């Protein structure tokens, strides 16, 4: 039996557990496994590019809501300007200090900061700039309305072992934690290694010194 959809996955987990009374619990095992994926999986498929336009007519045009699946930022740039200049990161404290020094000026943004569910730009945008973000995103959660995702299609074993590992404490099957945990770790490590290889597949990384080469 292939595991290509949410329904397939639930059936496979039930098959491994050899129980017919866990129908309501299995979706929770999958959800808990996905939470672990988001903390421990690092592959290029989790990097997403998105754009948004500054609402210059807003009362606070310097604030932009982050995507719902946002985890961490890789790069921010102003894509509507020639050269697509990249914005430099500032901590929230540095951002406050910057605004104290420069005053309430409006111009093309050159800096950004992240806090909560928002990104702050500085200086305050003076035009409807298009902001491009490259960020690390959560794995799209499986559900009845989202029956598959890139991770299930690429690594169904990770999903199966991840959910089985979450089932062991629920079922008070401590002896199975090592078995399911070994399968989960093997699948996770293999996928992370593949992610590293596919990101740096042009050849081995070489240390280079900066400055002129003679």
ChimeraX attribute file (.defattr): number of C-alpha atoms within 10 A of each C-alpha:
attribute: neighborCount
match mode: 1-to-1
recipient: residues
	/A:1	7
	/A:2	8
	/A:3	19
	/A:4	17
	/A:5	19
	/A:6	21
	/A:7	14
	/A:8	16
	/A:9	26
	/A:10	19
	/A:11	16
	/A:12	16
	/A:13	24
	/A:14	17
	/A:15	11
	/A:16	11
	/A:17	14
	/A:18	10
	/A:19	10
	/A:20	8
	/A:21	9
	/A:22	15
	/A:23	13
	/A:24	8
	/A:25	11
	/A:26	20
	/A:27	18
	/A:28	14
	/A:29	22
	/A:30	27
	/A:31	17
	/A:32	16
	/A:33	22
	/A:34	22
	/A:35	13
	/A:36	13
	/A:37	18
	/A:38	16
	/A:39	10
	/A:40	12
	/A:41	17
	/A:42	19
	/A:43	17
	/A:44	14
	/A:45	13
	/A:46	18
	/A:47	17
	/A:48	16
	/A:49	13
	/A:50	12
	/A:51	15
	/A:52	17
	/A:53	16
	/A:54	20
	/A:55	18
	/A:56	15
	/A:57	10
	/A:58	9
	/A:59	8
	/A:60	13
	/A:61	19
	/A:62	21
	/A:63	20
	/A:64	18
	/A:65	11
	/A:66	19
	/A:67	15
	/A:68	9
	/A:69	14
	/A:70	15
	/A:71	17
	/A:72	13
	/A:73	18
	/A:74	12
	/A:75	15
	/A:76	23
	/A:77	22
	/A:78	22
	/A:79	18
	/A:80	14
	/A:81	12
	/A:82	7
	/A:83	9
	/A:84	14
	/A:85	14
	/A:86	18
	/A:87	18
	/A:88	15
	/A:89	17
	/A:90	17
	/A:91	13
	/A:92	14
	/A:93	9
	/A:94	12
	/A:95	19
	/A:96	12
	/A:97	12
	/A:98	15
	/A:99	14
	/A:100	10
	/A:101	9
	/A:102	9
	/A:103	10
	/A:104	10
	/A:105	12
	/A:106	14
	/A:107	11
	/A:108	17
	/A:109	23
	/A:110	18
	/A:111	20
	/A:112	22
	/A:113	20
	/A:114	18
	/A:115	10
	/A:116	7
	/A:117	12
	/A:118	14
	/A:119	15
	/A:120	21
	/A:121	25
	/A:122	24
	/A:123	21
	/A:124	21
	/A:125	21
	/A:126	17
	/A:127	16
	/A:128	15
	/A:129	18
	/A:130	17
	/A:131	22
	/A:132	19
	/A:133	21
	/A:134	17
	/A:135	21
	/A:136	22
	/A:137	19
	/A:138	21
	/A:139	18
	/A:140	15
	/A:141	17
	/A:142	20
	/A:143	14
	/A:144	9
	/A:145	8
	/A:146	11
	/A:147	15
	/A:148	20
	/A:149	15
	/A:150	13
	/A:151	19
	/A:152	20
	/A:153	13
	/A:154	11
	/A:155	16
	/A:156	19
	/A:157	19
	/A:158	24
	/A:159	24
	/A:160	24
	/A:161	25
	/A:162	27
	/A:163	25
	/A:164	26
	/A:165	26
	/A:166	21
	/A:167	25
	/A:168	20
	/A:169	13
	/A:170	11
	/A:171	11
	/A:172	10
	/A:173	11
	/A:174	12
	/A:175	10
	/A:176	16
	/A:177	17
	/A:178	12
	/A:179	14
	/A:180	19
	/A:181	17
	/A:182	14
	/A:183	18
	/A:184	22
	/A:185	14
	/A:186	13
	/A:187	20
	/A:188	22
	/A:189	15
	/A:190	14
	/A:191	19
	/A:192	16
	/A:193	14
	/A:194	16
	/A:195	18
	/A:196	14
	/A:197	14
	/A:198	12
	/A:199	11
	/A:200	11
	/A:201	11
	/A:202	8
	/A:203	7
	/A:204	8
	/A:205	8
	/A:206	6
	/A:207	6
	/A:208	7
	/A:209	7
	/A:210	6
	/A:211	6
	/A:212	5
	/A:213	6
	/A:214	3
